Amino acid sequence: MKLRILALLQALSENSRLSQTRLGKFCHTSSAMVHKYLAEMQGQGLVDFQPVDKKSYMYALTPKGVAERKTLMETYCSEMVQAYASLKQIVRRRLEPLTEEGITRVALFGAAETCEVVLTALQGSGCTVVGILDNASRKQGTRFHDHTVLPPESLAHLDAQAVIITSFARQDDIYRQLAAMPAMREKKIFTL
């Protein structure tokens, strides 16, 4: 709930004339829930309702609302930094078998947020990322952290000893896809 309150306070700090429907889209919730949150926030003295016309309101943050947004943002950012640091440590531990097996050249499969964490976790590990692969044609050919995203077929031309699957959502599908590829006969597949 506090994250939704933060999202609403942030949205209103940027544009106090957003409708409840637009606020709902911004916060990924229904306009009915936005109405409930706004009423609670008004009761707590965080938001002031100011009529614009007969049908709409402007939702201005009060000084208390500005302070609450700042406090919630600081707390959220601090928790996110701690979570990111913990996630990097978990990924590093999961990837320790790479160095134990003498693997130094890897490809990553899945160009998204998890891939960013893996790239960071691999820094200083002795592993070189020789390519980033993704099934999404819209990503192929684009740059992702100093790498050009390649289609999976490119694996046949990469000097990789292993492929790390950097997708949690499609891990099993990608594993089956890689296992069926002739280019994987001499390569290992690592999952997170």
C-alpha positions as YAML, in Angstrom:
chain: A
units: angstrom
residues:
- id: 1
  name: MET
  ca: [0.00, 0.00, 0.00]
- id: 2
  name: LYS
  ca: [2.82, 2.42, 0.81]
- id: 3
  name: LEU
  ca: [4.25, 1.93, -2.67]
- id: 4
  name: ARG
  ca: [0.89, 2.90, -4.19]
- id: 5
  name: ILE
  ca: [0.73, 5.95, -1.94]
- id: 6
  name: LEU
  ca: [4.25, 6.88, -3.06]
- id: 7
  name: ALA
  ca: [3.27, 6.40, -6.71]
- id: 8
  name: LEU
  ca: [0.23, 8.64, -6.26]
- id: 9
  name: LEU
  ca: [2.19, 11.30, -4.40]
- id: 10
  name: GLN
  ca: [4.89, 11.21, -7.07]
- id: 11
  name: ALA
  ca: [2.38, 11.46, -9.92]
- id: 12
  name: LEU
  ca: [0.62, 14.36, -8.23]
- id: 13
  name: SER
  ca: [3.91, 16.14, -7.56]
- id: 14
  name: GLU
  ca: [4.52, 16.04, -11.31]
- id: 15
  name: ASN
  ca: [0.97, 16.90, -12.42]
- id: 16
  name: SER
  ca: [-1.77, 17.84, -9.94]
- id: 17
  name: ARG
  ca: [-4.43, 17.86, -12.67]
- id: 18
  name: LEU
  ca: [-4.36, 14.15, -13.46]
- id: 19
  name: SER
  ca: [-7.77, 12.48, -13.41]
- id: 20
  name: GLN
  ca: [-8.38, 9.49, -11.18]
- id: 21
  name: THR
  ca: [-8.42, 7.29, -14.29]
- id: 22
  name: ARG
  ca: [-4.99, 8.55, -15.38]
- id: 23
  name: LEU
  ca: [-3.68, 8.21, -11.83]
- id: 24
  name: GLY
  ca: [-4.95, 4.61, -11.84]
- id: 25
  name: LYS
  ca: [-3.01, 3.87, -15.04]
- id: 26
  name: PHE
  ca: [0.10, 5.49, -13.60]
- id: 27
  name: CYS
  ca: [-0.18, 3.42, -10.40]
- id: 28
  name: HIS
  ca: [-1.45, 0.22, -12.04]
- id: 29
  name: THR
  ca: [-4.68, 0.17, -10.09]
- id: 30
  name: SER
  ca: [-8.35, 0.94, -10.66]
- id: 31
  name: SER
  ca: [-9.79, 4.44, -10.50]
- id: 32
  name: ALA
  ca: [-12.01, 3.20, -7.63]
- id: 33
  name: MET
  ca: [-8.88, 2.33, -5.63]
- id: 34
  name: VAL
  ca: [-7.34, 5.69, -6.54]
- id: 35
  name: HIS
  ca: [-10.49, 7.38, -5.21]
- id: 36
  name: LYS
  ca: [-10.13, 5.41, -1.95]
- id: 37
  name: TYR
  ca: [-6.43, 6.27, -1.62]
- id: 38
  name: LEU
  ca: [-7.04, 9.94, -2.39]
- id: 39
  name: ALA
  ca: [-9.77, 10.12, 0.25]
- id: 40
  name: GLU
  ca: [-7.41, 8.52, 2.82]
- id: 41
  name: MET
  ca: [-4.60, 10.86, 1.80]
- id: 42
  name: GLN
  ca: [-6.93, 13.85, 2.12]
- id: 43
  name: GLY
  ca: [-7.95, 12.64, 5.59]
- id: 44
  name: GLN
  ca: [-4.27, 12.41, 6.57]
- id: 45
  name: GLY
  ca: [-3.64, 15.94, 5.33]
- id: 46
  name: LEU
  ca: [-1.37, 14.85, 2.47]
- id: 47
  name: VAL
  ca: [-3.54, 16.04, -0.42]
- id: 48
  name: ASP
  ca: [-5.88, 18.98, -0.83]
- id: 49
  name: PHE
  ca: [-8.79, 18.69, -3.29]
- id: 50
  name: GLN
  ca: [-9.33, 21.86, -5.29]
- id: 51
  name: PRO
  ca: [-12.28, 22.05, -7.70]
- id: 52
  name: VAL
  ca: [-11.37, 22.92, -11.29]
- id: 53
  name: ASP
  ca: [-14.93, 22.86, -12.64]
- id: 54
  name: LYS
  ca: [-18.20, 21.10, -11.79]
- id: 55
  name: LYS
  ca: [-16.82, 17.66, -12.73]
- id: 56
  name: SER
  ca: [-13.10, 17.66, -11.97]
- id: 57
  name: TYR
  ca: [-10.64, 18.35, -9.21]
- id: 58
  name: MET
  ca: [-7.02, 19.23, -8.89]
- id: 59
  name: TYR
  ca: [-5.17, 17.23, -6.24]
- id: 60
  name: ALA
  ca: [-2.49, 19.45, -4.71]
- id: 61
  name: LEU
  ca: [0.09, 18.05, -2.34]
- id: 62
  name: THR
  ca: [0.12, 19.79, 1.00]
- id: 63
  name: PRO
  ca: [3.46, 20.54, 2.68]
- id: 64
  name: LYS
  ca: [2.85, 17.37, 4.73]
- id: 65
  name: GLY
  ca: [2.25, 15.47, 1.44]
- id: 66
  name: VAL
  ca: [5.51, 16.81, -0.01]
- id: 67
  name: ALA
  ca: [7.39, 15.68, 3.11]
- id: 68
  name: GLU
  ca: [5.69, 12.26, 3.06]
- id: 69
  name: ARG
  ca: [6.59, 11.78, -0.62]
- id: 70
  name: LYS
  ca: [10.21, 12.59, 0.16]
- id: 71
  name: THR
  ca: [10.31, 10.22, 3.15]
- id: 72
  name: LEU
  ca: [8.66, 7.38, 1.22]
- id: 73
  name: MET
  ca: [10.97, 7.93, -1.76]
- id: 74
  name: GLU
  ca: [14.07, 7.81, 0.44]
- id: 75
  name: THR
  ca: [12.84, 4.63, 2.14]
- id: 76
  name: TYR
  ca: [11.91, 2.97, -1.16]
- id: 77
  name: CYS
  ca: [15.22, 3.88, -2.81]
- id: 78
  name: SER
  ca: [17.19, 2.63, 0.18]
- id: 79
  name: GLU
  ca: [15.30, -0.68, 0.17]
- id: 80
  name: MET
  ca: [15.79, -1.05, -3.60]
- id: 81
  name: VAL
  ca: [19.55, -0.48, -3.30]
- id: 82
  name: GLN
  ca: [19.74, -3.11, -0.54]
- id: 83
  name: ALA
  ca: [17.66, -5.55, -2.58]
- id: 84
  name: TYR
  ca: [19.83, -4.96, -5.67]
- id: 85
  name: ALA
  ca: [23.02, -5.58, -3.67]
- id: 86
  name: SER
  ca: [21.55, -8.79, -2.24]
- id: 87
  name: LEU
  ca: [20.45, -9.94, -5.69]
- id: 88
  name: LYS
  ca: [23.95, -9.36, -7.09]
- id: 89
  name: GLN
  ca: [25.41, -11.49, -4.28]
- id: 90
  name: ILE
  ca: [22.91, -14.28, -4.96]
- id: 91
  name: VAL
  ca: [23.73, -14.21, -8.68]
- id: 92
  name: ARG
  ca: [27.49, -14.22, -7.98]
- id: 93
  name: ARG
  ca: [27.09, -17.31, -5.78]
- id: 94
  name: ARG
  ca: [24.97, -19.02, -8.46]
- id: 95
  name: LEU
  ca: [27.65, -18.31, -11.06]
- id: 96
  name: GLU
  ca: [30.60, -19.57, -8.97]
- id: 97
  name: PRO
  ca: [30.57, -22.96, -10.78]
- id: 98
  name: LEU
  ca: [31.58, -21.10, -13.96]
- id: 99
  name: THR
  ca: [34.95, -20.09, -12.58]
- id: 100
  name: GLU
  ca: [35.36, -23.42, -10.79]
- id: 101
  name: GLU
  ca: [35.00, -25.17, -14.17]
- id: 102
  name: GLY
  ca: [37.43, -22.76, -15.83]
- id: 103
  name: ILE
  ca: [34.77, -21.14, -18.01]
- id: 104
  name: THR
  ca: [35.88, -17.67, -19.08]
- id: 105
  name: ARG
  ca: [33.73, -16.87, -22.15]
- id: 106
  name: VAL
  ca: [29.95, -16.76, -21.79]
- id: 107
  name: ALA
  ca: [26.91, -15.64, -23.75]
- id: 108
  name: LEU
  ca: [23.83, -14.32, -21.96]
- id: 109
  name: PHE
  ca: [20.34, -15.21, -23.17]
- id: 110
  name: GLY
  ca: [17.66, -12.65, -22.34]
- id: 111
  name: ALA
  ca: [18.30, -8.92, -22.75]
- id: 112
  name: ALA
  ca: [16.31, -7.42, -19.88]
- id: 113
  name: GLU
  ca: [16.66, -6.38, -16.25]
- id: 114
  name: THR
  ca: [18.00, -9.73, -15.03]
- id: 115
  name: CYS
  ca: [20.70, -9.54, -17.69]
- id: 116
  name: GLU
  ca: [21.77, -6.17, -16.26]
- id: 117
  name: VAL
  ca: [22.20, -7.77, -12.84]
- id: 118
  name: VAL
  ca: [24.20, -10.67, -14.31]
- id: 119
  name: LEU
  ca: [26.46, -8.27, -16.25]
- id: 120
  name: THR
  ca: [27.18, -6.41, -13.00]
- id: 121
  name: ALA
  ca: [27.69, -9.65, -11.06]
- id: 122
  name: LEU
  ca: [30.19, -10.91, -13.66]
- id: 123
  name: GLN
  ca: [32.40, -7.83, -13.32]
- id: 124
  name: GLY
  ca: [35.72, -8.87, -11.85]
- id: 125
  name: SER
  ca: [34.87, -12.59, -12.11]
- id: 126
  name: GLY
  ca: [37.26, -13.35, -14.97]
- id: 127
  name: CYS
  ca: [34.36, -14.14, -17.31]
- id: 128
  name: THR
  ca: [34.01, -12.26, -20.58]
- id: 129
  name: VAL
  ca: [30.58, -11.79, -22.11]
- id: 130
  name: VAL
  ca: [30.98, -12.60, -25.81]
- id: 131
  name: GLY
  ca: [27.38, -11.94, -26.75]
- id: 132
  name: ILE
  ca: [23.85, -11.26, -25.59]
- id: 133
  name: LEU
  ca: [21.03, -13.21, -27.23]
- id: 134
  name: ASP
  ca: [17.30, -12.66, -27.24]
- id: 135
  name: ASN
  ca: [14.32, -14.17, -29.06]
- id: 136
  name: ALA
  ca: [12.55, -10.80, -29.39]
- id: 137
  name: SER
  ca: [13.16, -9.51, -32.89]
- id: 138
  name: ARG
  ca: [12.51, -5.93, -31.69]
- id: 139
  name: LYS
  ca: [15.58, -6.20, -29.41]
- id: 140
  name: GLN
  ca: [17.87, -7.83, -31.96]
- id: 141
  name: GLY
  ca: [20.32, -5.35, -33.45]
- id: 142
  name: THR
  ca: [19.83, -2.87, -30.59]
- id: 143
  name: ARG
  ca: [22.55, -1.98, -28.09]
- id: 144
  name: PHE
  ca: [22.34, -3.37, -24.56]
- id: 145
  name: HIS
  ca: [25.16, -2.36, -22.19]
- id: 146
  name: ASP
  ca: [27.85, -2.13, -24.88]
- id: 147
  name: HIS
  ca: [26.68, -5.29, -26.64]
- id: 148
  name: THR
  ca: [24.57, -5.68, -29.75]
- id: 149
  name: VAL
  ca: [21.65, -8.01, -29.03]
- id: 150
  name: LEU
  ca: [21.83, -11.02, -31.33]
- id: 151
  name: PRO
  ca: [19.33, -13.65, -32.44]
- id: 152
  name: PRO
  ca: [19.82, -17.11, -30.88]
- id: 153
  name: GLU
  ca: [21.16, -18.51, -34.18]
- id: 154
  name: SER
  ca: [24.23, -16.30, -33.71]
- id: 155
  name: LEU
  ca: [25.36, -18.63, -30.96]
- id: 156
  name: ALA
  ca: [26.93, -20.87, -33.62]
- id: 157
  name: HIS
  ca: [29.40, -18.05, -34.41]
- id: 158
  name: LEU
  ca: [30.21, -16.96, -30.87]
- id: 159
  name: ASP
  ca: [33.27, -18.21, -29.01]
- id: 160
  name: ALA
  ca: [31.28, -19.02, -25.87]
- id: 161
  name: GLN
  ca: [31.96, -21.89, -23.52]
- id: 162
  name: ALA
  ca: [28.60, -21.52, -21.80]
- id: 163
  name: VAL
  ca: [25.28, -19.74, -22.02]
- id: 164
  name: ILE
  ca: [23.72, -18.16, -18.94]
- id: 165
  name: ILE
  ca: [19.94, -17.86, -19.13]
- id: 166
  name: THR
  ca: [19.16, -14.38, -17.82]
- id: 167
  name: SER
  ca: [15.40, -14.69, -17.86]
- id: 168
  name: PHE
  ca: [13.41, -15.94, -14.89]
- id: 169
  name: ALA
  ca: [10.03, -15.87, -16.59]
- id: 170
  name: ARG
  ca: [10.97, -18.04, -19.61]
- id: 171
  name: GLN
  ca: [13.88, -19.99, -18.16]
- id: 172
  name: ASP
  ca: [12.49, -23.47, -18.90]
- id: 173
  name: ASP
  ca: [11.49, -22.56, -22.48]
- id: 174
  name: ILE
  ca: [14.90, -21.04, -23.20]
- id: 175
  name: TYR
  ca: [16.66, -24.04, -21.68]
- id: 176
  name: ARG
  ca: [14.75, -26.40, -24.00]
- id: 177
  name: GLN
  ca: [15.44, -24.12, -26.96]
- id: 178
  name: LEU
  ca: [19.18, -24.06, -26.22]
- id: 179
  name: ALA
  ca: [19.39, -27.78, -25.52]
- id: 180
  name: ALA
  ca: [17.92, -28.48, -28.97]
- id: 181
  name: MET
  ca: [20.45, -26.27, -30.79]
- id: 182
  name: PRO
  ca: [23.37, -28.04, -32.53]
- id: 183
  name: ALA
  ca: [25.63, -25.11, -31.53]
- id: 184
  name: MET
  ca: [25.19, -26.12, -27.87]
- id: 185
  name: ARG
  ca: [26.84, -29.56, -28.14]
- id: 186
  name: GLU
  ca: [30.12, -28.30, -26.68]
- id: 187
  name: LYS
  ca: [28.64, -25.60, -24.44]
- id: 188
  name: LYS
  ca: [27.15, -25.65, -20.96]
- id: 189
  name: ILE
  ca: [23.84, -24.06, -20.00]
- id: 190
  name: PHE
  ca: [23.57, -22.23, -16.68]
- id: 191
  name: THR
  ca: [20.33, -21.13, -15.06]
- id: 192
  name: LEU
  ca: [19.94, -18.67, -12.24]
...
